[in-house]
Amino acid sequence: MKSKKIFIFSLIFSSLFLITHAFAGEKRLLFHAGLGQRGALNEVKDVFEKKYPDIKVNFSYKGSGYFIADITRSKQGDLFMPGEEFYLLQAVERGFLTDYNSETDIPAYFVTVIITPKGNPKNIRTIKDFAKPGVRVGLGNPRSCAIGIWHQKTFEKAGIWDKVRSNATMSAKCIPELGNATQHRAIDGTIVWATTAVLYLRDVEIIPIEHKYRGIIRLPVGVLRFARYREEAQQLMDFILSGEGRNIFHRHAYAVNKVIPVDKQGFCLDDTTDKDMRFLVNAAKAVKNKSYPVNEKTVGPLIGEVLRQKNTKRAGD
């Protein structure tokens, strides 16, 4: 009996030893990232970890407005990629990032679009339509999610902020709340990133915003000053900024042009993003209409997402 116990103990010890040593070579990065980037960054993680099997990436996803308080308190994390440059610059001001380059460290951009429930019951076609009486508008809370900043900027530029605010029936803490509310017809319309709209192709209508109100949101990435694994964090950042990394973002409806002309507030100045917007609108058509052709000419880099949603069976389909 005693020898049996010794054998079991030895077996457990050996197993723990092997497990410990199996993970001893791994370096686990903590990556703070905005919730709206989850789809693209999860794919980045999968590809990166195959290239570098000794490096694992763990994400802390949340509304961008929560990060500074969390990082200030914990002083932990290797990389930071919030949903708006505004939040990263706050980290720079506090000394959490020391080598951020605003010209080179932007792998992708969010582009704002209008979404409405399927069928567009309130016939929303332009920014000005959000001010119409009886339109239930979904807004984001700017203190917790980046899209809220752009809601106010956009409607103020259009001169209708007070009217839109009086139409607001929700103040979302994160952008997926707005997508879900639109999908379930709890609101009549909202503005989201194209990357959020692409997740709801079957259940929403997507309306591109005219250039002067179309937000182009820079998405910076940086290595935090207190990174545990600085070299590995830099490897991941370099991959995100590479052509391969940018292509992953493009497949998730980000704009990845190296230069997109914008005004001082960040609103679009030309047709650089028009082609991506056309692909997005066509993608929604393709998911809803089985006969609509799905190819690079119609939906561009969104083929994979379109096919995924077309092939996803749901109750009632």
N, C-alpha and C positions, 0 to 999 in steps of 0.2 A: 504494500500500500504506500509505504514511504517512497519507494523507488518510482512508483507511478506518479506521485505528486511532484517528485523532482523532475521527472520527464516532462510533465505538463508545464511546470514552471520554466524549464529550459526551452520548451517549444514556444511558450508565450514570449519569453525574453528574446529568443532568436528572431521571432516574427517582428517584435517591436524594434529590434536592432536593424533588421533589413528595411523596415518601413522608414525608420529614422534616416538611414543612410540613403534610401531611395530619394527622399526629399531634401537631403542635405545639399545637393548640387543645385536645387531650384532656387531661383530668386523671384520673389513675388512682388510685383509692382502694384501700388495702390494708385488708381487713376480716378481723380475727381472729374466728373463730366456731367453736363446738362442732360436732363431726362430726354429732351428732344433728339439727342444724338445717339440714342441707344441702339437703334437698328444698324446703322453704319458702323459704329464702334464695336459692336458684337462681332460683326464680320471681320473687321480689322483684327480683333483679338484672335479669331480662328486662324486667319492666314498667318499672322505674325508668330503665333505659338508653334505652328508647323515649321516655320523657318528657323525658329530659335526654341527648341524643345526644353531648354533649361531655364527659360524665362516664362513665368506665368503672369497674367494680367487680371487683377481684380478691380472691378469698377465700383465706385460710389456714385450712383446716379441720383440726382434730385433737382428740384427747381433751382436755377442758378443763383437766386437771391439768398439761398441758405448757406452757400459755400464759405463766404468770408468769415462768418461767425464760427463755423465748424473748424475751419483751418486755423483761425486765430487761437481757438481753444486747444486743439489737439496737436498742432505743429507736426502733422503727419501727412504723408502723401508724396508721390513721386512725380505725377504729371497733373496738369490742370487744363481743362478745355470746357469753359462755360459756354452758355448759349448766346453770349453777346460780349464784344470786346470790352465794354464798360466794366464788367465784373472782373475781367483779368487785369485791367488797369488798376482796379482797386487793390488787387494783390501785389502789383508792382509798387504802388505807393507805400504799401506796408512792408516792403522788402522781402516778400515771399517769393518773388521771381526777380532775378538780377540780370538776366541777359536776354530779355524779350526783344525781338526785332519785328516791329510792326509791318515791315515791308516783305519779309521772307517767311514769317511764321503763321501764315494764313492758308491752311490747306483747302478750305471750302467756304461757301457762303450759304446762309439761309436766304430764301427769297419769299416775300410775303404774297399770299393769295387769299382770295375770298372762298369760303366754303359755305354751302347751305345744305339743308336736308335734301334727299333725293326728290327731284321734281321741282325744287326751288319754289315752295308755296307762296312766298312773299315777293317773288319776281325781283330779287336783288341782282342788279347788273353792274352797279358802280359803287364807289365809296359813299357817294351822296345818299344812296338808298338806305343806308343805316340810320339816317335821321328821320325817316318817314314814321309817322305815328303808328303805333301798334306793332312795330317790328321788335321782336325779342332778341336782344343782342347779347352775345357772350363776350365778356372782356376778361383779360388776365390781370391779376394783381401784380403791379410792377415791383412790389417789394419781395415777391417770391418767384416770379417767372419772367423771363426776358421778353416774351411776346407782349406783356402788359405795357412795357415801355413803348413799344412800337404802335400799340393801339392808340395811346394818347398822342404820340407824335403825328401819326397819320391823320387822325380826325381833327387835331388842332390845325394841321396844315390845310385841311379842307374847310376849316372854319365851322365845323359842326360838332365839336367835342361836347359841348353842354347838352345838345339834343341827343347825341348818342349815349352819353352817360345816363340821361334820364330814361333811355330805352333799355338799359342794361338790366338783365335778370339774373346774371351770375358773375361772380368774381373768382376766376379759377386760380388755384395755387400752382398748377402746372399745365402745360399745353395739352397733354392727352385728355384732360378733363374737357377741354373745348371740343376736341375731336369726338369724344364719346357723346357729349351733349348734342352735337349736331347730328350724329348718327341716329340717336334715339329721339330726335325731333323735340328736344327740350328747349332749344333755341331756334331762331329762324335764320341766323347767320353769324359769322365771326370771321376774323382774319387769323390765319395760322401760317406757319412755315410750309413751303411746298413739301418738305420732308414729312410733315404730319399729314397733310392732305393725301399723300400717296398711300397711306395705310388704310384709307377708307374709300377706295375707288368704287366699291359696289354700292355704298350707302349715301354718298354725298355728291353734290354738283360742285365743280371747281371752276371758278371764274378768275382769270388773270386780272391783275390790277393795272390800270393805266400807268405809264412810266412815272409821271410826276408824283404818284402816291405809292409806287412799288418800292418797298424797303429791300435794300441789299445789306445783309447783316454779316459782317466779318466774323469768322469763327477762328479765333487764335488758339494755339496750343503752346504750352510752355512747361519746362522742367522746374519743379519747385526747389527752392534753396535748400530745404532740409530733406531732400530725396535720400532714401537709404541706398538706392542703387542708381547712382547718377549715370554711369556709363550705359547701363541697360535701358534706363529711361530715355536717354538721348537716342539710343538705337530705335526705340519705338517711335519717338517723335520724328526721327529721320524717315522712317517707313511711312508714317502718316503724311509727311510732306512730299513723298516721292510720287512719281507718276502712277505706280501701282496703287498706292494708298488713295490718291485723288480719284482714281477710277472706281474704287469701292464707294466713295462718297457719291459719285455721279450716279451710280446704280440705285441710290436711295433718294434721288431727286434733289441733291445739292447742286448748286452751281459751282464749277471748279475752274472757271476762267482765271488766268493769272491776274488779269486786270479787268475790272468792271467799272466804268465811269459812273461816279455818283456825285451828288451835290454835297454841301457842307454837313447836311443832316443825315446823309446816307441814302437818299432816295435816288432811284435810277435816272440816268441822263440819256440813255440811248437804247437800242434794241438788242444789246448783247445777250440778254436772258430770254428773249422772245422764243427762240427755238426750244429751249428747255420747257417753257410754259406750254408751248404747243404739244410737246410730247406728253406732258402731264394731263392736259385736257383729253388727248387721244387715248391715254391709258385708261381714264375713267370710262370712256366710251367702249373701249375694248372689253373691259370686265363686265359691263352691263349688257353688251350686245355680242352674242356668240358668233355672228357672222362678220364682225369687224376684224380686219386683218391685223395680225400682231407681228411686226417685223421692225427692223432698225429704222426704216423710213417713217413708220407711223408712230412708234413709241420710243425710239432711240434706246438709251441705256436702261429703260424701265421694263424691258422684256421679261426679265426674271420675276419681278414683282407682279406684273400683270398675269403671268402664267400661274404663279403661286395662288393669287386670289381667285382666278378663274377655276382652278382645280380644287379649291377649298369648299367642301360641302358643309352646309349649315342646316340646322333644323328649319324645315319649311321650304327648302330648295327643291 
